[in-house]
Amino acid sequence: MIRLAMFKKLIHSNIGAAVLNMAVAYLVWMLSRVAFFAENWSTFAPYMSWSLFKSMLHGALVFDTSALLYVNSLYLVLMLLPLHLKERAGFHKGLKWLFVVTNALAVAMNLMDAVYFQYTGRRSTVSVFTEFANEGNIASIILTEFVNHWYLVLAFVALVFMLWRCYTKPRLDVYRFGSHYYISQGIALLVMIPLAIVGIRGSVTAGTRPITISNANEFVNRPVEASVVLNTPFSMIRSIGKKAFVTPDYMTREQMEAIYTPVHDHPAVEGGAPGKNVVILIVESMGKEYIGSLNPNLEDGASSYKGYMPFIDSLLHKSMSFEYSFANGRISMDAMPSILSGLPMMVESIFLTPASLNDVDGISSILDREGYSTAFFHGGHNISMGFSAYAHSIGYQHYYGLDEYCKSPKYGGMDDWDGKWAIWDEPFLQFTLDNIGEMKQPFLATMFTASSHHPYNVPEQYRDSLKDEGSQPIHKCVRYTDLALRRFFERASHEPWYQNTIFVLVADHTNQSSHDVYKTDLGLYSIPIIFFTPDGSLEPSHDEAVIAQQTDITPTLLHLLGYNKPYLAFGKDLLGYDGDGVLQSWAFNYNAGIYQLVRADGLLLQFDGTKTTAVYRFKTDPLLKENLVGKLPEQQEMELFLKALIQQYMSRMNENRLLP
């Protein structure tokens, strides 16, 4: 009976109440993770196993412990502070509000990321605030998502109610404010401090560094699964003030330069045609999955898969394209540096780091020096996503955005606004043609479309005809963008500059997927890359041997234009061959702390910055089920190349060496 009484007294004390409330917080956070998993069921569920579940649960507890201690540190200190003057009803009422509000914000972050994850493939970091700093429509987007994901709003309400209803207040009548009070509270606080340090660090092992976002990969089989193990508050907190680019010390600079350099000293010029115009169309969310001719036999061995972009299909038959082509990033901000400057996304978008102020070249500044007129077109607000700033930094002479569109009496101004992001693709592509027609030849014109984007709407006049397109909301949007591109090319084909132009069509990133092969760590980056010359100077082909990526576009265009001066790009000329006649064909991307290297021999290597975590034969194992790490002799060579690539990128970013 005495022991029972002591136990009850402990439960109703500050110490007991703090323990019980933290247990409730653990449960609520874990339930928000369940909601995250359920919302992205098709991405994670097909690959689950009992062993993976246990590993992910272990990892989730590690990362939740760390984040919970960060978020609740003030609450715990105030609860255990050995000062009897705080033992008042009003003080503990305030503590309850502190506990509920801070944990409710954490839960909100987790649930919001359940939706945003579908577009980034990772948990949000603090850079998300910079990413959308110039967007005036964020409140509208969030409100729309509240409506579209009402069940997550209900889940949030239920979880916050649980935090409030299950909160345990200490009973103030259990205290005798003497030495016993100060000793017990003091000891509890002193014990909590080292335990909290261990919990925040994620390990009791001496000499280990605190866990970071990349440590989540230790508990999963695929980088994308790290998002289940992580929680958004941890990702936010651990990315505050962190330097995105840290130069590793894998090898000496001489060794690095011998293995890989992004400087193209002796560009190939054979077959080039100086003076041709260039039009680059960066098509929002044009995943390879949406194009029928790039996916023969996609559905159950049938050859009837038509996709959702029939015009692109028709253009492919007259173009140079590639069986294996990839984006270098997962968001729109990653695409411009990759495509236009040959700078892939590594760790963080360049836009969101101090490296955005580096001296940088691009296809625009290079062609500007060759006498080209240049212009960039995007139908969003002129400061949207930092596109205008980057376009000007790499030498585009003119920028045409929402402001310029609304000044044109030929179009409907804000009546053509999609309500969230930009002018609808169809009218803005026509506006782009108007301005291209006024540019002095030779010219470089780059247009970034916007309509095939969340919240997945199409113009009112197409809502009936496109409403039943496909199984994903985005399918009707890519069909609409395909229609807009058809009308762009139909009109362009009558322009005097058309026959003397090289067209490039490339996606910025992928989006919603229906098929498992496009949900893998590699499939998440599968996009089309298309080169089209109306005069037939570039022979139509669909290369199955070459690996293409966004950073290859600038080198390949410079080859086609006969450019013969040094330049820098972390990509390759898709038409260029080394001295032995063998194309050095590879692609790179980064996701959730894992660097990926894809090679033409069919190997995919995943590297966490310290060691290789996986090797797959992606051509014969497209679902990446058989991890061959440590089993292939090519692994060491690939790892060495990837280390040299990473070290080159980081050192050049940090030292402002992005010019040849």
C-alpha positions, 0 to 999 in steps of 0.5 A: 500500500505504501508503494502504491501511494508513493507511485500515485504521488509520483504520477501526480507530481511534476516529474510524473506529469512530464513523463506522461505528457511526453508519452502522449506527444510521442503517440500523437507524433507517431499518428501523424507519421501514420497519416503521412504514410497513408497519404503517400501509400502508393510510394511506400506500401509496395516495398514494405516488409516486416523487417523494414517496418521494424527498422523504420519504427526504430528510426522513427523513435530515434528522430522523434525523440530528438525532435520532441526534446527540441520542441519541448525543451522549454516546457520540460525545463519549466515543469522541472524547475526547482522553484516552488513559487511556480506551483500555481494553477495559473502557471500550470495552465500556461504550461499546458498551452505551451505544450499543446501549441508547440506540439500542435505546430509540429503535427501541422508541419508533419501533416502539411508535408504529407501533401508537399512530399508528393512534389519534392520526394523529401521532408521539407527543410528550412529552405522552404521558407526561402523557396516561397518567399516571393510567392503571393499566393501561398495562403490561397494554395494552403487554403485550397489544400485544406479543402482538398485534404479535409481528412488531414485537417480532421486528423489535425483537429483530432490529434490536437484534441488528444494533446489537450484532453490527455494532458496531465496536470500535476496535483499541487496538493501533493507537495510539501515545499521543503528540502524534499521538493528542491532535492527531487525537482533538482535531481529530476532536472539534472537527470533530464539534461544529460538524457535530453542531450543523448536523445537530441544527439540520437546516440549514447556512444561517445565521439559520435556526431549528432544525428542529421537528416542523412542518418535516416537512410540507415533505417531504410532500403530506399532514399525516398523512404527516409521521409517516413523515418524523419519528421518535419520539425527535425528536418527544419531544426537541423537545417537552420544555419547549416552550410549547404555545401561542405567540401569533402576531402576524398582526394587531392585536387590533382587526383580529383582533376584527373578523375573528373573535371566540369571544364570542357577545354576542347569542345567538339565542333564537328558538324556544328552550325553556328548562327542557328536560333535556339528555343528551349521549352522547359515543360512543367512536370512533363514526366516520361510516364505521360508520353506513350511512345516512350513507354511501350508495353507499360501496362501489363505487357500491352502495347496500347498505352497511349499516354497523355501527350499525343503531340509530343509523341508525334514530335518524338518521331522527328527528334533526337531522344533517349531511352534513359534520360533524367532530371537533376532535381525534384523541384522547379528551382533545380531545373534552371541551373541544371538545364541552362548552366549545367549545374545540378542540384546537390544537397540544396537548390542553388537559388536558396544558398549563398552560392546564388551570388557566385559568378556563373555562366550559362547558355545565355551568357555564352551565346550573348558573347556570340552576338545572340539576342536572348529572352526568358519567358515565364507566365508567373509573377516576375519575382516568382521562384527566383527565375527572373533573378537567375535569368538575369544572372546568366545573361538573359537580356530580356525577361517576360513575365506576368507584368509584360503579359498584362501590358499587351492589349492583345491578350486578356491580362489577369483574365488568363491567370490560372488563379494560383501560379501563372498565365495559362500555357496556351495564351502565354505560349502565343505571347511568347511567339509574338515576342520571339518574332520581334527578336533579332536573329540569331536568338536564344528564347527560353520558355518555362510553362506552368499549367501542368502543376498543382492544384491541377486545373485547366481553363474553363473551356476545357474542363468538360473535354479533359475532365476524365483524362487518366487516373491522376489529377495531373493527367488532364493538365499535361493533356492541356499543356500538350495541346498548348504546345501543339498550337505553339508549333503549328504557328511557329512552323509558319514563321521565317525563323522556324527552319533555322532553329534548334528546339529543346523540350525538357521537363523540369521534374516529374510529378504524380505517378501511376506505375511502380517503375516511376516510383523508384529512386530512379523513376522519380527522376525519369523525364524526356529530353528532346532535340528537334530541328525542323530542317532535319539537320539532326537525324531522328533517333531514340538512343537506348545506349546513351544516358542523358540528363538536364546538365547535358543540354547546354554542352549538346547545344554548344556542340550543335552550334559549333562552339569551340571555346572552353566552358564549364558544365557538370554534364556532357555533350551527348554528341561528343566522344572521347579519344577512344570513341566511347561516349562517357555516358552518365547521370547524377541526382541527389535525394534525401542525403543520397547521391545517385550515379547512373551509368550507361552500362546499366548500373545505378550506385547510391552513396551517402557521402561516406560509403556506397549503400546500394548498387542496382542493375536498373536496366534488368531490375527496373524496380530496384529490388536486388541490391548488389552492393559489394558484389560488383567490381565496377562499384569501386570505379563508380564510387571514385568517379562520384567522389570526384564529382561531389568534391569538384562541385562543392569546392567550386561552389564554395570557392566561386569557381564556376567559370572555366 
